[in-house]
């Protein structure tokens, strides 16, 4: 997986602005996640990282983003698992298409 960019700490109307912080910058990841609830929906993650919910689902299925399965269609991600995923995302290999 290529290195993704995260949001800088410039919050405007509840959304972050991308400024090219690398994924494995633990301090930036911690600051990004600081005010979030302990358990997140895929939609919240997609809004935060400005990716589609399909991308979050693909990360859950193929790239090791740990997921709580609470029902047939109910998925949640612990903030600690999202943090670990973001910090190590640039070390993962992209699955073959």
N, CA, C and O atoms as a CHARMM CRD file, in Angstrom:
* protein
*
  388
    1    1 UNK  N      0.85900  -1.16700   0.00000 PROA 1      0.00000
    2    1 UNK  CA     0.00000   0.00000   0.00000 PROA 1      0.00000
    3    1 UNK  C      0.90200   1.22500   0.00000 PROA 1      0.00000
    4    1 UNK  O      1.88300   1.27600   0.74200 PROA 1      0.00000
    5    2 UNK  N      0.58200   2.18600  -0.80900 PROA 2      0.00000
    6    2 UNK  CA     1.38000   3.40100  -0.85800 PROA 2      0.00000
    7    2 UNK  C      1.14500   4.23100   0.40500 PROA 2      0.00000
    8    2 UNK  O      0.15000   4.05900   1.10900 PROA 2      0.00000
    9    3 UNK  N      2.07600   5.12200   0.66500 PROA 3      0.00000
   10    3 UNK  CA     1.94400   5.98500   1.83200 PROA 3      0.00000
   11    3 UNK  C      0.75400   6.91200   1.63400 PROA 3      0.00000
   12    3 UNK  O      0.66000   7.62500   0.63500 PROA 3      0.00000
   13    4 UNK  N     -0.14100   6.88800   2.59600 PROA 4      0.00000
   14    4 UNK  CA    -1.32400   7.74900   2.52700 PROA 4      0.00000
   15    4 UNK  C     -1.01500   9.05700   3.24600 PROA 4      0.00000
   16    4 UNK  O     -0.14400   9.11400   4.11500 PROA 4      0.00000
   17    5 UNK  N     -1.72100  10.07700   2.88000 PROA 5      0.00000
   18    5 UNK  CA    -1.59400  11.33700   3.59600 PROA 5      0.00000
   19    5 UNK  C     -2.70500  11.43800   4.62600 PROA 5      0.00000
   20    5 UNK  O     -3.83300  11.00900   4.38200 PROA 5      0.00000
   21    6 UNK  N     -2.38400  11.99900   5.76100 PROA 6      0.00000
   22    6 UNK  CA    -3.38400  12.23900   6.79600 PROA 6      0.00000
   23    6 UNK  C     -3.68600  13.71600   6.87300 PROA 6      0.00000
   24    6 UNK  O     -3.06900  14.54100   6.20000 PROA 6      0.00000
   25    7 UNK  N     -4.63800  14.02000   7.70000 PROA 7      0.00000
   26    7 UNK  CA    -5.02900  15.39500   7.86700 PROA 7      0.00000
   27    7 UNK  C     -4.07100  16.10100   8.81700 PROA 7      0.00000
   28    7 UNK  O     -3.56200  15.49700   9.76200 PROA 7      0.00000
   29    8 UNK  N     -3.83300  17.36200   8.56500 PROA 8      0.00000
   30    8 UNK  CA    -3.08900  18.16100   9.52300 PROA 8      0.00000
   31    8 UNK  C     -4.02700  18.49200  10.66900 PROA 8      0.00000
   32    8 UNK  O     -5.17700  18.05500  10.68300 PROA 8      0.00000
   33    9 UNK  N     -3.55800  19.23100  11.58800 PROA 9      0.00000
   34    9 UNK  CA    -4.37700  19.53300  12.74800 PROA 9      0.00000
   35    9 UNK  C     -5.21200  20.79100  12.56300 PROA 9      0.00000
   36    9 UNK  O     -5.67600  21.38300  13.53700 PROA 9      0.00000
   37   10 UNK  N     -5.40200  21.19600  11.31400 PROA 10     0.00000
   38   10 UNK  CA    -6.18800  22.37300  10.98900 PROA 10     0.00000
   39   10 UNK  C     -7.65100  21.97400  10.83600 PROA 10     0.00000
   40   10 UNK  O     -8.09700  21.63600   9.74000 PROA 10     0.00000
   41   11 UNK  N     -8.39300  22.01600  11.93600 PROA 11     0.00000
   42   11 UNK  CA    -9.78800  21.59200  11.92300 PROA 11     0.00000
   43   11 UNK  C    -10.67100  22.77300  11.53600 PROA 11     0.00000
   44   11 UNK  O    -10.58100  23.84800  12.12900 PROA 11     0.00000
   45   12 UNK  N    -11.51400  22.56700  10.55000 PROA 12     0.00000
   46   12 UNK  CA   -12.41600  23.60300  10.10300 PROA 12     0.00000
   47   12 UNK  C    -13.80300  22.98400   9.96400 PROA 12     0.00000
   48   12 UNK  O    -14.01100  22.10600   9.12700 PROA 12     0.00000
   49   13 UNK  N    -14.73900  23.43300  10.77100 PROA 13     0.00000
   50   13 UNK  CA   -16.10400  22.92000  10.74300 PROA 13     0.00000
   51   13 UNK  C    -16.14500  21.41000  10.97100 PROA 13     0.00000
   52   13 UNK  O    -16.91700  20.69300  10.33400 PROA 13     0.00000
   53   14 UNK  N    -15.30300  20.94100  11.88800 PROA 14     0.00000
   54   14 UNK  CA   -15.32300  19.53300  12.24000 PROA 14     0.00000
   55   14 UNK  C    -14.60900  18.61400  11.27300 PROA 14     0.00000
   56   14 UNK  O    -14.64100  17.39700  11.45100 PROA 14     0.00000
   57   15 UNK  N    -13.96600  19.15800  10.25800 PROA 15     0.00000
   58   15 UNK  CA   -13.24900  18.32400   9.29500 PROA 15     0.00000
   59   15 UNK  C    -11.79800  18.74500   9.26200 PROA 15     0.00000
   60   15 UNK  O    -11.46600  19.89800   9.53700 PROA 15     0.00000
   61   16 UNK  N    -10.94700  17.81600   8.92900 PROA 16     0.00000
   62   16 UNK  CA    -9.51800  18.10000   8.85800 PROA 16     0.00000
   63   16 UNK  C     -9.15000  18.49500   7.43400 PROA 16     0.00000
   64   16 UNK  O     -9.86500  18.17300   6.48500 PROA 16     0.00000
   65   17 UNK  N     -8.04300  19.18600   7.29500 PROA 17     0.00000
   66   17 UNK  CA    -7.54200  19.57700   5.99400 PROA 17     0.00000
   67   17 UNK  C     -6.27500  18.77600   5.71500 PROA 17     0.00000
   68   17 UNK  O     -5.38600  18.72100   6.56500 PROA 17     0.00000
   69   18 UNK  N     -6.17400  18.15600   4.54700 PROA 18     0.00000
   70   18 UNK  CA    -4.99200  17.35900   4.23700 PROA 18     0.00000
   71   18 UNK  C     -3.81600  18.27200   3.97000 PROA 18     0.00000
   72   18 UNK  O     -3.90300  19.21500   3.18400 PROA 18     0.00000
   73   19 UNK  N     -2.71500  17.97600   4.63900 PROA 19     0.00000
   74   19 UNK  CA    -1.50400  18.77200   4.46800 PROA 19     0.00000
   75   19 UNK  C     -0.27800  17.87900   4.30900 PROA 19     0.00000
   76   19 UNK  O      0.84400  18.37200   4.42400 PROA 19     0.00000
   77   20 UNK  N     -0.45000  16.58600   4.04900 PROA 20     0.00000
   78   20 UNK  CA     0.67600  15.72700   3.74900 PROA 20     0.00000
   79   20 UNK  C      1.42600  15.18900   4.95100 PROA 20     0.00000
   80   20 UNK  O      2.63100  14.95700   4.85200 PROA 20     0.00000
   81   21 UNK  N      0.77200  14.98200   6.07400 PROA 21     0.00000
   82   21 UNK  CA     1.42200  14.35600   7.21700 PROA 21     0.00000
   83   21 UNK  C      1.51800  12.87300   6.90700 PROA 21     0.00000
   84   21 UNK  O      0.51700  12.26100   6.53500 PROA 21     0.00000
   85   22 UNK  N      2.70200  12.27700   7.05100 PROA 22     0.00000
   86   22 UNK  CA     2.83200  10.86600   6.71800 PROA 22     0.00000
   87   22 UNK  C      2.14200  10.00200   7.74500 PROA 22     0.00000
   88   22 UNK  O      1.98300  10.38700   8.90300 PROA 22     0.00000
   89   23 UNK  N      1.74200   8.84600   7.30900 PROA 23     0.00000
   90   23 UNK  CA     0.94000   7.94400   8.12200 PROA 23     0.00000
   91   23 UNK  C      1.66200   7.50000   9.37000 PROA 23     0.00000
   92   23 UNK  O      1.04500   7.41900  10.43200 PROA 23     0.00000
   93   24 UNK  N      2.93700   7.21200   9.28400 PROA 24     0.00000
   94   24 UNK  CA     3.62000   6.63900  10.42800 PROA 24     0.00000
   95   24 UNK  C      4.10500   7.67600  11.43500 PROA 24     0.00000
   96   24 UNK  O      4.93700   7.35200  12.28400 PROA 24     0.00000
   97   25 UNK  N      3.62200   8.88700  11.36900 PROA 25     0.00000
   98   25 UNK  CA     3.93500   9.92500  12.35300 PROA 25     0.00000
   99   25 UNK  C      2.96800   9.75000  13.52600 PROA 25     0.00000
  100   25 UNK  O      1.84100  10.24300  13.48800 PROA 25     0.00000
  101   26 UNK  N      3.41700   9.04400  14.56700 PROA 26     0.00000
  102   26 UNK  CA     2.53700   8.68700  15.68500 PROA 26     0.00000
  103   26 UNK  C      1.94200   9.91600  16.36500 PROA 26     0.00000
  104   26 UNK  O      0.77600   9.89300  16.75700 PROA 26     0.00000
  105   27 UNK  N      2.70500  10.97000  16.50900 PROA 27     0.00000
  106   27 UNK  CA     2.18700  12.17500  17.16300 PROA 27     0.00000
  107   27 UNK  C      1.05000  12.79200  16.34700 PROA 27     0.00000
  108   27 UNK  O      0.04700  13.22800  16.91300 PROA 27     0.00000
  109   28 UNK  N      1.20000  12.83000  15.03400 PROA 28     0.00000
  110   28 UNK  CA     0.14700  13.38100  14.18000 PROA 28     0.00000
  111   28 UNK  C     -1.10000  12.49900  14.21400 PROA 28     0.00000
  112   28 UNK  O     -2.22200  13.00500  14.25300 PROA 28     0.00000
  113   29 UNK  N     -0.90300  11.18800  14.20200 PROA 29     0.00000
  114   29 UNK  CA    -2.03900  10.26800  14.26900 PROA 29     0.00000
  115   29 UNK  C     -2.76400  10.43100  15.59800 PROA 29     0.00000
  116   29 UNK  O     -3.99400  10.48000  15.63500 PROA 29     0.00000
  117   30 UNK  N     -2.00300  10.51500  16.69500 PROA 30     0.00000
  118   30 UNK  CA    -2.61200  10.69600  18.01600 PROA 30     0.00000
  119   30 UNK  C     -3.41300  11.99100  18.08700 PROA 30     0.00000
  120   30 UNK  O     -4.51700  12.01600  18.63000 PROA 30     0.00000
  121   31 UNK  N     -2.85400  13.06600  17.53600 PROA 31     0.00000
  122   31 UNK  CA    -3.56300  14.35000  17.54800 PROA 31     0.00000
  123   31 UNK  C     -4.82200  14.29000  16.68500 PROA 31     0.00000
  124   31 UNK  O     -5.85000  14.86700  17.04000 PROA 31     0.00000
  125   32 UNK  N     -4.74100  13.59300  15.55500 PROA 32     0.00000
  126   32 UNK  CA    -5.89500  13.45500  14.67000 PROA 32     0.00000
  127   32 UNK  C     -7.03800  12.70900  15.34900 PROA 32     0.00000
  128   32 UNK  O     -8.20800  13.04800  15.17100 PROA 32     0.00000
  129   33 UNK  N     -6.68900  11.69700  16.12400 PROA 33     0.00000
  130   33 UNK  CA    -7.69700  10.84300  16.74800 PROA 33     0.00000
  131   33 UNK  C     -8.11200  11.29500  18.14200 PROA 33     0.00000
  132   33 UNK  O     -9.02800  10.71200  18.72200 PROA 33     0.00000
  133   34 UNK  N     -7.46900  12.31000  18.69300 PROA 34     0.00000
  134   34 UNK  CA    -7.63900  12.69200  20.09300 PROA 34     0.00000
  135   34 UNK  C     -9.09200  12.94800  20.49600 PROA 34     0.00000
  136   34 UNK  O     -9.51500  12.48300  21.55500 PROA 34     0.00000
  137   35 UNK  N     -9.84800  13.65000  19.70800 PROA 35     0.00000
  138   35 UNK  CA   -11.20900  14.04800  20.09000 PROA 35     0.00000
  139   35 UNK  C    -12.29500  13.10200  19.58100 PROA 35     0.00000
  140   35 UNK  O    -13.48400  13.41200  19.66600 PROA 35     0.00000
  141   36 UNK  N    -11.89100  11.96600  19.05900 PROA 36     0.00000
  142   36 UNK  CA   -12.86600  11.02400  18.50800 PROA 36     0.00000
  143   36 UNK  C    -13.34700  10.05100  19.57700 PROA 36     0.00000
  144   36 UNK  O    -12.65600   9.82800  20.57100 PROA 36     0.00000
  145   37 UNK  N    -14.53400   9.46900  19.37500 PROA 37     0.00000
  146   37 UNK  CA   -15.01500   8.45600  20.32400 PROA 37     0.00000
  147   37 UNK  C    -14.13300   7.20900  20.26300 PROA 37     0.00000
  148   37 UNK  O    -13.36300   7.03300  19.31800 PROA 37     0.00000
  149   38 UNK  N    -14.24700   6.35700  21.26100 PROA 38     0.00000
  150   38 UNK  CA   -13.41200   5.15600  21.35000 PROA 38     0.00000
  151   38 UNK  C    -13.76300   4.11500  20.29800 PROA 38     0.00000
  152   38 UNK  O    -12.92800   3.27400  19.96500 PROA 38     0.00000
  153   39 UNK  N    -14.97400   4.15500  19.77200 PROA 39     0.00000
  154   39 UNK  CA   -15.41800   3.21900  18.73600 PROA 39     0.00000
  155   39 UNK  C    -15.99900   4.03900  17.58900 PROA 39     0.00000
  156   39 UNK  O    -16.83100   4.92100  17.80200 PROA 39     0.00000
  157   40 UNK  N    -15.54900   3.73700  16.36500 PROA 40     0.00000
  158   40 UNK  CA   -15.93600   4.52100  15.19300 PROA 40     0.00000
  159   40 UNK  C    -16.66500   3.67300  14.16500 PROA 40     0.00000
  160   40 UNK  O    -16.42100   2.47200  14.04600 PROA 40     0.00000
  161   41 UNK  N    -17.55400   4.30600  13.43300 PROA 41     0.00000
  162   41 UNK  CA   -18.21900   3.63800  12.31500 PROA 41     0.00000
  163   41 UNK  C    -17.33300   3.76900  11.07500 PROA 41     0.00000
  164   41 UNK  O    -16.47700   4.65100  11.01800 PROA 41     0.00000
  165   42 UNK  N    -17.53000   2.90400  10.09000 PROA 42     0.00000
  166   42 UNK  CA   -16.80200   3.07400   8.82800 PROA 42     0.00000
  167   42 UNK  C    -17.07300   4.43600   8.18700 PROA 42     0.00000
  168   42 UNK  O    -16.18400   5.01500   7.56200 PROA 42     0.00000
  169   43 UNK  N    -18.28400   4.94400   8.34000 PROA 43     0.00000
  170   43 UNK  CA   -18.61900   6.26000   7.78700 PROA 43     0.00000
  171   43 UNK  C    -17.81700   7.36400   8.46200 PROA 43     0.00000
  172   43 UNK  O    -17.34200   8.28100   7.79100 PROA 43     0.00000
  173   44 UNK  N    -17.66100   7.28800   9.77600 PROA 44     0.00000
  174   44 UNK  CA   -16.85700   8.28300  10.49400 PROA 44     0.00000
  175   44 UNK  C    -15.40400   8.23800  10.04200 PROA 44     0.00000
  176   44 UNK  O    -14.76900   9.28000   9.87800 PROA 44     0.00000
  177   45 UNK  N    -14.88100   7.04500   9.84200 PROA 45     0.00000
  178   45 UNK  CA   -13.49900   6.89800   9.37600 PROA 45     0.00000
  179   45 UNK  C    -13.35300   7.45700   7.97000 PROA 45     0.00000
  180   45 UNK  O    -12.38100   8.15200   7.67400 PROA 45     0.00000
  181   46 UNK  N    -14.31000   7.16200   7.10600 PROA 46     0.00000
  182   46 UNK  CA   -14.22200   7.67000   5.73100 PROA 46     0.00000
  183   46 UNK  C    -14.30000   9.19300   5.69500 PROA 46     0.00000
  184   46 UNK  O    -13.58700   9.82500   4.91500 PROA 46     0.00000
  185   47 UNK  N    -15.14900   9.79100   6.52300 PROA 47     0.00000
  186   47 UNK  CA   -15.21600  11.25500   6.60400 PROA 47     0.00000
  187   47 UNK  C    -13.90900  11.83500   7.12600 PROA 47     0.00000
  188   47 UNK  O    -13.40700  12.82400   6.59300 PROA 47     0.00000
  189   48 UNK  N    -13.36900  11.22800   8.15300 PROA 48     0.00000
  190   48 UNK  CA   -12.13500  11.70700   8.76400 PROA 48     0.00000
  191   48 UNK  C    -10.96700  11.67500   7.79100 PROA 48     0.00000
  192   48 UNK  O    -10.19800  12.63300   7.70900 PROA 48     0.00000
  193   49 UNK  N    -10.83000  10.58000   7.05500 PROA 49     0.00000
  194   49 UNK  CA    -9.69100  10.39200   6.16400 PROA 49     0.00000
  195   49 UNK  C     -9.97400  10.78300   4.72200 PROA 49     0.00000
  196   49 UNK  O     -9.10200  10.68600   3.85900 PROA 49     0.00000
  197   50 UNK  N    -11.21100  11.23000   4.46700 PROA 50     0.00000
  198   50 UNK  CA   -11.62600  11.66500   3.12700 PROA 50     0.00000
  199   50 UNK  C    -11.40900  10.57500   2.08600 PROA 50     0.00000
  200   50 UNK  O    -10.81900  10.80000   1.03000 PROA 50     0.00000
  201   51 UNK  N    -11.90400   9.39100   2.41900 PROA 51     0.00000
  202   51 UNK  CA   -11.92700   8.26800   1.49100 PROA 51     0.00000
  203   51 UNK  C    -13.35200   7.74700   1.46200 PROA 51     0.00000
  204   51 UNK  O    -14.17200   8.13900   2.29200 PROA 51     0.00000
  205   52 UNK  N    -13.65300   6.88200   0.53200 PROA 52     0.00000
  206   52 UNK  CA   -15.00200   6.32700   0.46600 PROA 52     0.00000
  207   52 UNK  C    -15.18000   5.24400   1.53200 PROA 52     0.00000
  208   52 UNK  O    -14.21000   4.68900   2.04700 PROA 52     0.00000
  209   53 UNK  N    -16.43800   4.96100   1.84500 PROA 53     0.00000
  210   53 UNK  CA   -16.70000   3.86500   2.77700 PROA 53     0.00000
  211   53 UNK  C    -16.27100   2.53400   2.15800 PROA 53     0.00000
  212   53 UNK  O    -15.92600   1.60100   2.88300 PROA 53     0.00000
  213   54 UNK  N    -16.28800   2.43700   0.83500 PROA 54     0.00000
  214   54 UNK  CA   -15.80200   1.22300   0.16200 PROA 54     0.00000
  215   54 UNK  C    -14.31400   1.01400   0.43300 PROA 54     0.00000
  216   54 UNK  O    -13.86300  -0.12200   0.57900 PROA 54     0.00000
  217   55 UNK  N    -13.55600   2.09800   0.50000 PROA 55     0.00000
  218   55 UNK  CA   -12.13300   1.99900   0.82300 PROA 55     0.00000
  219   55 UNK  C    -11.94600   1.48900   2.24500 PROA 55     0.00000
  220   55 UNK  O    -11.10500   0.62500   2.49000 PROA 55     0.00000
  221   56 UNK  N    -12.71600   2.01400   3.17500 PROA 56     0.00000
  222   56 UNK  CA   -12.62900   1.55000   4.57000 PROA 56     0.00000
  223   56 UNK  C    -12.99300   0.07100   4.63800 PROA 56     0.00000
  224   56 UNK  O    -12.33100  -0.70000   5.33300 PROA 56     0.00000
  225   57 UNK  N    -14.03000  -0.32700   3.92900 PROA 57     0.00000
  226   57 UNK  CA   -14.43100  -1.73500   3.89600 PROA 57     0.00000
  227   57 UNK  C    -13.31500  -2.60200   3.31800 PROA 57     0.00000
  228   57 UNK  O    -13.05700  -3.69400   3.82400 PROA 57     0.00000
  229   58 UNK  N    -12.65500  -2.13200   2.27300 PROA 58     0.00000
  230   58 UNK  CA   -11.53000  -2.86500   1.67900 PROA 58     0.00000
  231   58 UNK  C    -10.38100  -2.98100   2.67000 PROA 58     0.00000
  232   58 UNK  O     -9.74900  -4.03300   2.76200 PROA 58     0.00000
  233   59 UNK  N    -10.09800  -1.90300   3.41900 PROA 59     0.00000
  234   59 UNK  CA    -9.05400  -1.96900   4.44600 PROA 59     0.00000
  235   59 UNK  C     -9.41700  -3.01600   5.49500 PROA 59     0.00000
  236   59 UNK  O     -8.55200  -3.75600   5.96200 PROA 59     0.00000
  237   60 UNK  N    -10.69300  -3.07800   5.86300 PROA 60     0.00000
  238   60 UNK  CA   -11.13800  -4.05700   6.85300 PROA 60     0.00000
  239   60 UNK  C    -10.98500  -5.47600   6.31000 PROA 60     0.00000
  240   60 UNK  O    -10.53500  -6.37000   7.02600 PROA 60     0.00000
  241   61 UNK  N    -11.34800  -5.67800   5.08500 PROA 61     0.00000
  242   61 UNK  CA   -11.35100  -7.00700   4.47800 PROA 61     0.00000
  243   61 UNK  C     -9.95100  -7.46800   4.07500 PROA 61     0.00000
  244   61 UNK  O     -9.58500  -8.61700   4.32200 PROA 61     0.00000
  245   62 UNK  N     -9.16200  -6.57800   3.45500 PROA 62     0.00000
  246   62 UNK  CA    -7.91400  -7.00100   2.81400 PROA 62     0.00000
  247   62 UNK  C     -6.63000  -6.50500   3.47300 PROA 62     0.00000
  248   62 UNK  O     -5.57200  -7.10400   3.28000 PROA 62     0.00000
  249   63 UNK  N     -6.70200  -5.43600   4.23600 PROA 63     0.00000
  250   63 UNK  CA    -5.46800  -4.79600   4.69300 PROA 63     0.00000
  251   63 UNK  C     -5.25400  -4.83300   6.19200 PROA 63     0.00000
  252   63 UNK  O     -4.32000  -4.20900   6.69500 PROA 63     0.00000
  253   64 UNK  N     -6.08800  -5.54000   6.90700 PROA 64     0.00000
  254   64 UNK  CA    -5.82100  -5.75400   8.31700 PROA 64     0.00000
  255   64 UNK  C     -6.35700  -4.71700   9.28100 PROA 64     0.00000
  256   64 UNK  O     -5.92200  -4.67700  10.43100 PROA 64     0.00000
  257   65 UNK  N     -7.29100  -3.87500   8.85300 PROA 65     0.00000
  258   65 UNK  CA    -7.92900  -2.96200   9.79900 PROA 65     0.00000
  259   65 UNK  C     -8.88600  -3.78700  10.65100 PROA 65     0.00000
  260   65 UNK  O     -9.92200  -4.24600  10.16900 PROA 65     0.00000
  261   66 UNK  N     -8.53300  -3.96900  11.91000 PROA 66     0.00000
  262   66 UNK  CA    -9.33600  -4.80600  12.80300 PROA 66     0.00000
  263   66 UNK  C    -10.72400  -4.20600  12.98900 PROA 66     0.00000
  264   66 UNK  O    -10.88600  -2.99500  13.14600 PROA 66     0.00000
  265   67 UNK  N    -11.71500  -5.08500  12.96800 PROA 67     0.00000
  266   67 UNK  CA   -13.10700  -4.65700  12.97500 PROA 67     0.00000
  267   67 UNK  C    -13.91400  -5.44900  13.98700 PROA 67     0.00000
  268   67 UNK  O    -13.75400  -6.66300  14.11500 PROA 67     0.00000
  269   68 UNK  N    -14.77800  -4.75300  14.69900 PROA 68     0.00000
  270   68 UNK  CA   -15.73900  -5.40900  15.57100 PROA 68     0.00000
  271   68 UNK  C    -16.97200  -5.71500  14.73100 PROA 68     0.00000
  272   68 UNK  O    -17.55200  -4.80800  14.13400 PROA 68     0.00000
  273   69 UNK  N    -17.37600  -6.96800  14.67800 PROA 69     0.00000
  274   69 UNK  CA   -18.57000  -7.36100  13.94100 PROA 69     0.00000
  275   69 UNK  C    -19.66600  -7.56400  14.97600 PROA 69     0.00000
  276   69 UNK  O    -19.63300  -8.51000  15.76200 PROA 69     0.00000
  277   70 UNK  N    -20.63700  -6.65700  14.96100 PROA 70     0.00000
  278   70 UNK  CA   -21.69400  -6.65700  15.96700 PROA 70     0.00000
  279   70 UNK  C    -23.01500  -7.18600  15.42900 PROA 70     0.00000
  280   70 UNK  O    -24.00200  -7.26300  16.16100 PROA 70     0.00000
  281   71 UNK  N    -23.03300  -7.54100  14.18200 PROA 71     0.00000
  282   71 UNK  CA   -24.23100  -8.05700  13.53800 PROA 71     0.00000
  283   71 UNK  C    -23.93600  -8.26800  12.07100 PROA 71     0.00000
  284   71 UNK  O    -22.82500  -8.00200  11.61100 PROA 71     0.00000
  285   72 UNK  N    -24.91200  -8.74100  11.34200 PROA 72     0.00000
  286   72 UNK  CA   -24.69100  -9.03900   9.93200 PROA 72     0.00000
  287   72 UNK  C    -24.20700  -7.82100   9.14500 PROA 72     0.00000
  288   72 UNK  O    -23.37200  -7.94800   8.24900 PROA 72     0.00000
  289   73 UNK  N    -24.72600  -6.65400   9.47700 PROA 73     0.00000
  290   73 UNK  CA   -24.34700  -5.43800   8.73400 PROA 73     0.00000
  291   73 UNK  C    -23.83100  -4.32800   9.64600 PROA 73     0.00000
  292   73 UNK  O    -23.79200  -3.16500   9.24400 PROA 73     0.00000
  293   74 UNK  N    -23.44100  -4.67200  10.85100 PROA 74     0.00000
  294   74 UNK  CA   -23.01200  -3.67200  11.82100 PROA 74     0.00000
  295   74 UNK  C    -21.53500  -3.86000  12.13500 PROA 74     0.00000
  296   74 UNK  O    -21.14200  -4.84200  12.76500 PROA 74     0.00000
  297   75 UNK  N    -20.71700  -2.89900  11.68600 PROA 75     0.00000
  298   75 UNK  CA   -19.27200  -2.95800  11.87100 PROA 75     0.00000
  299   75 UNK  C    -18.81000  -1.70800  12.60500 PROA 75     0.00000
  300   75 UNK  O    -19.31900  -0.61200  12.37100 PROA 75     0.00000
  301   76 UNK  N    -17.83800  -1.88700  13.49600 PROA 76     0.00000
  302   76 UNK  CA   -17.23400  -0.76600  14.20900 PROA 76     0.00000
  303   76 UNK  C    -15.72800  -1.01900  14.30700 PROA 76     0.00000
  304   76 UNK  O    -15.26500  -2.15600  14.21000 PROA 76     0.00000
  305   77 UNK  N    -14.97400   0.07300  14.50200 PROA 77     0.00000
  306   77 UNK  CA   -13.52400  -0.01400  14.63200 PROA 77     0.00000
  307   77 UNK  C    -13.12200   0.72600  15.90200 PROA 77     0.00000
  308   77 UNK  O    -13.50900   1.87600  16.11000 PROA 77     0.00000
  309   78 UNK  N    -12.34800   0.06200  16.74200 PROA 78     0.00000
  310   78 UNK  CA   -11.82500   0.72800  17.93500 PROA 78     0.00000
  311   78 UNK  C    -10.80000   1.78000  17.51500 PROA 78     0.00000
  312   78 UNK  O    -10.05000   1.58500  16.55900 PROA 78     0.00000
  313   79 UNK  N    -10.78100   2.87800  18.23300 PROA 79     0.00000
  314   79 UNK  CA    -9.83300   3.94800  17.93900 PROA 79     0.00000
  315   79 UNK  C     -8.39100   3.43000  18.02100 PROA 79     0.00000
  316   79 UNK  O     -7.54700   3.82600  17.21800 PROA 79     0.00000
  317   80 UNK  N     -8.10900   2.55500  18.97800 PROA 80     0.00000
  318   80 UNK  CA    -6.75600   2.00600  19.11200 PROA 80     0.00000
  319   80 UNK  C     -6.37400   1.15900  17.89300 PROA 80     0.00000
  320   80 UNK  O     -5.21500   1.15900  17.47700 PROA 80     0.00000
  321   81 UNK  N     -7.34300   0.43800  17.32100 PROA 81     0.00000
  322   81 UNK  CA    -7.07300  -0.36100  16.12700 PROA 81     0.00000
  323   81 UNK  C     -6.86300   0.52800  14.90300 PROA 81     0.00000
  324   81 UNK  O     -6.01100   0.23500  14.06400 PROA 81     0.00000
  325   82 UNK  N     -7.63100   1.60800  14.79600 PROA 82     0.00000
  326   82 UNK  CA    -7.43300   2.55600  13.69600 PROA 82     0.00000
  327   82 UNK  C     -6.06000   3.20500  13.81000 PROA 82     0.00000
  328   82 UNK  O     -5.36300   3.37000  12.80900 PROA 82     0.00000
  329   83 UNK  N     -5.67300   3.57100  15.01600 PROA 83     0.00000
  330   83 UNK  CA    -4.34600   4.17200  15.23800 PROA 83     0.00000
  331   83 UNK  C     -3.24700   3.21900  14.77300 PROA 83     0.00000
  332   83 UNK  O     -2.34900   3.62100  14.03200 PROA 83     0.00000
  333   84 UNK  N     -3.31300   1.97100  15.19900 PROA 84     0.00000
  334   84 UNK  CA    -2.30500   0.98400  14.81300 PROA 84     0.00000
  335   84 UNK  C     -2.27000   0.79500  13.30000 PROA 84     0.00000
  336   84 UNK  O     -1.19600   0.68500  12.70800 PROA 84     0.00000
  337   85 UNK  N     -3.44000   0.75800  12.68100 PROA 85     0.00000
  338   85 UNK  CA    -3.52000   0.60900  11.23200 PROA 85     0.00000
  339   85 UNK  C     -2.86500   1.78600  10.52500 PROA 85     0.00000
  340   85 UNK  O     -2.08000   1.58800   9.59600 PROA 85     0.00000
  341   86 UNK  N     -3.17400   3.00300  10.94900 PROA 86     0.00000
  342   86 UNK  CA    -2.62200   4.19000  10.28900 PROA 86     0.00000
  343   86 UNK  C     -1.10500   4.29100  10.45800 PROA 86     0.00000
  344   86 UNK  O     -0.39900   4.70300   9.53700 PROA 86     0.00000
  345   87 UNK  N     -0.61500   3.92100  11.61800 PROA 87     0.00000
  346   87 UNK  CA     0.82900   4.02200  11.87300 PROA 87     0.00000
  347   87 UNK  C      1.60500   3.00400  11.04000 PROA 87     0.00000
  348   87 UNK  O      2.74200   3.26300  10.64600 PROA 87     0.00000
  349   88 UNK  N      1.00300   1.85900  10.77200 PROA 88     0.00000
  350   88 UNK  CA     1.72000   0.81300  10.03300 PROA 88     0.00000
  351   88 UNK  C      1.28000   0.69000   8.58000 PROA 88     0.00000
  352   88 UNK  O      1.79500  -0.17500   7.87100 PROA 88     0.00000
  353   89 UNK  N      0.36100   1.50700   8.11000 PROA 89     0.00000
  354   89 UNK  CA    -0.21200   1.36400   6.77100 PROA 89     0.00000
  355   89 UNK  C      0.83000   1.46600   5.67900 PROA 89     0.00000
  356   89 UNK  O      0.69900   0.78400   4.66300 PROA 89     0.00000
  357   90 UNK  N      1.85300   2.27700   5.83400 PROA 90     0.00000
  358   90 UNK  CA     2.84100   2.42100   4.77900 PROA 90     0.00000
  359   90 UNK  C      3.78800   1.23000   4.70800 PROA 90     0.00000
  360   90 UNK  O      4.57900   1.12800   3.77100 PROA 90     0.00000
  361   91 UNK  N      3.72100   0.32900   5.68200 PROA 91     0.00000
  362   91 UNK  CA     4.57000  -0.86600   5.67300 PROA 91     0.00000
  363   91 UNK  C      3.86600  -2.06200   5.05000 PROA 91     0.00000
  364   91 UNK  O      4.49200  -3.09700   4.82500 PROA 91     0.00000
  365   92 UNK  N      2.56800  -1.93400   4.76700 PROA 92     0.00000
  366   92 UNK  CA     1.79400  -3.04500   4.21300 PROA 92     0.00000
  367   92 UNK  C      1.99400  -3.11100   2.70800 PROA 92     0.00000
  368   92 UNK  O      2.24100  -2.10700   2.04000 PROA 92     0.00000
  369   93 UNK  N      1.87800  -4.32500   2.20600 PROA 93     0.00000
  370   93 UNK  CA     1.94400  -4.51400   0.75800 PROA 93     0.00000
  371   93 UNK  C      0.53300  -4.52700   0.20200 PROA 93     0.00000
  372   93 UNK  O     -0.38700  -5.05600   0.82600 PROA 93     0.00000
  373   94 UNK  N      0.37000  -3.95200  -0.95400 PROA 94     0.00000
  374   94 UNK  CA    -0.93300  -3.92800  -1.60500 PROA 94     0.00000
  375   94 UNK  C     -1.26000  -5.33700  -2.09900 PROA 94     0.00000
  376   94 UNK  O     -0.42800  -5.97200  -2.74700 PROA 94     0.00000
  377   95 UNK  N     -2.47000  -5.83300  -1.79900 PROA 95     0.00000
  378   95 UNK  CA    -2.83600  -7.16600  -2.29500 PROA 95     0.00000
  379   95 UNK  C     -2.90800  -7.18000  -3.81100 PROA 95     0.00000
  380   95 UNK  O     -3.21000  -6.16400  -4.43600 PROA 95     0.00000
  381   96 UNK  N     -2.63100  -8.33100  -4.39500 PROA 96     0.00000
  382   96 UNK  CA    -2.72100  -8.46100  -5.85000 PROA 96     0.00000
  383   96 UNK  C     -4.16000  -8.29100  -6.30200 PROA 96     0.00000
  384   96 UNK  O     -5.09400  -8.75300  -5.64800 PROA 96     0.00000
  385   97 UNK  N     -4.31600  -7.63000  -7.41500 PROA 97     0.00000
  386   97 UNK  CA    -5.66600  -7.38200  -7.92900 PROA 97     0.00000
  387   97 UNK  C     -6.22500  -8.59100  -8.61200 PROA 97     0.00000
  388   97 UNK  O     -7.35300  -8.55700  -9.10300 PROA 97     0.00000
